[in-house]
Amino acid sequence: MTKDPEETVMDEAGSGPGAEAPSEYGESAQELRKALLADGKLFENVIDSMPGLLFILDDQGRYLVWNKNLEEVLGCSEEDLMNRAAGFKISEKDRARVVNEIRRSNEEGRRGKQISVEYDLEIKGGEKVPYFASARATHMGDRIYIIGMSLDISARKKAEDELRKAFAEIEELKEQLQAEWVYLQEEIKLAHNFDNIVGESAALKYVLFKVEQVASTDATVLIQGETGTGKELVARAIHSSSPRKDRPLVKVDCATLPSNLIENELFGHEKGAFTGAHARQAGRFELANGGTIFLDEIGELPPEVQAKLLRVIQDGEFERLGGSKTIKVDVRILAATNRKLEEEVENGRFREDLWYRLNVFPVSVPPLRDRKEDIPLLVYSLANKYGKKLGKPIKTISQDAMNNLMNYDWPGNVRELENVVERAVINTKGQALRIMDKLKGPGPDKTADAQKKSLREVEREHILGILKACNWKIEGKGGAAAILDLNPSTLRGRMRRLGVKPPWKNT
């Protein structure tokens, strides 16, 4: 029975290497191979079917053989490429290096070794595209030829660039997180007045109504009020009710920082920006990116920093000290002051354009004397706070003591009340709060006179009275700064602003 031709092929395929094909199929495999290798057309087809740019150069680096891809990519005809040097389409910045590598591959002792090189190649249309070439020099008869292939690596380069960018972003995020961690560790050490704003007066309810109105927006808020009224608590209430509540609220006290350091604190610096700048440092605006920054005592900012702050508010960008890279930030700004900024603008101490940018949504925090119905709630809240802290449970307070607290005008506001209650808890034996401070409320005439005075006049008289009582001692125990609960540098700044001088400097 005659076998099917396909079965015959299968039988012969398994008969081992070198087996002769049946005579009805003509020549042997070895003879076919010799014929194919002798066929120049097959050689061309193999070259043209290869991916990338395939080429053979002579020992002078001239094109001798190439595939169709090379003609199409370079936009050159066969006549254009004939006897041209291989580097004529390589970018000028890479040409000398690539040509030198090709020449080195042709040196004695390096022939037959693979060389690899990357370069930019000018393709059809003038675009420069990154390529990777692999080649080696080899003997063919008595001549030396360089055989190589180039591949387009633009996709790889793009992926590498994106990876580098991603790593750079990760590094920036890492630095920001580290800086935030340091800042938050510092914040933990701070003692806030209370966890919540305490009070039920109409004046305080109006403030909380305004907080509720503005919290959900990104509007800049200017919080105004006398010292000790709780402006920071209002700022924290706005932030904690805003969409940014999961990001940090970064606080900067502009009054406690020297003018030569405030810019560095807000915007950071680059390494080597000034003596002692041994490493790059992020500023508070970078720490607050995505969150909120609270600029307390904004009226104390020096003029040069006011200009830079204005740019951040308008454009959301700045440069670190000593740096040229523009940094973009998304920060909500809350500012607070106990000054009348309108007067500061009129007197040329505060930029008018910055004032308008800050005063988008003003919130005025009332002094304690204007919400005296909140005093009992505050006293019980503070007594409970310090009673737990000191291990002294406070249950009651006498009506006389409460009346004494209610009749006092509290020039230091809630902060002064807190100090009085803390001292009272320390002095108390038992569960009834004892108020040891001698608090004297103003008489009718004094009240009437005080109502006719400006906040600046009242502040000046109060500071002047404390300084006289302390015999003009500012710093240290028993000094005016400690009594007023102010930083000594802040007190000196206010003395200059209000024109308060020791008597020996007025002569």
Buried (B, 14 or more C-beta within 10 A) or exposed (E): EEEEEEEBBEEBEEEEEEEEBEEEEEEBEEEEEEEEEEEEEEEEEEBBEEEBBBBBBBBEBBBEBBBBBBBEBBEBEEEEBEEBBBBEBBBEEBBEEBBEBBBEBBEEEEBEEEBEBBBBBBBEEEEBBBBBBBBBBBEEEEEBBBBBBBEBBEEEBEEEEEEEEEEEEEEBEEBBEEBBEEBEEEBEEEEEBBEEBBBEBEBBEEBBEBBEEBBEBBBBBBBBBBBBBBBBBBBBBBBEBBEBBEBBBBBBBBBBBEBEEBBBBBBBBBEEBEEEBEEBBBBBBBBBBBBBBBBBBBBBBBEEBBEBBBEBBEEBEBBBBBBEEEBEBEBBBBBBBBBBBEBBBEEEBBBEEBBEBBBBBEBBBBBBBBBBEBBBBBBBBBBBBBBEEEEBEBEEBEEEBBEBBBEBBBBBBBBBBBBBBBBBBEEBEEEEBBBEBEBEBBEEEEEEEBEEEEBBEBBBBBBBEBBEEBEBBBBEEEBBBBBBBBBBBBBBBBBEBBEBEEEEEEE
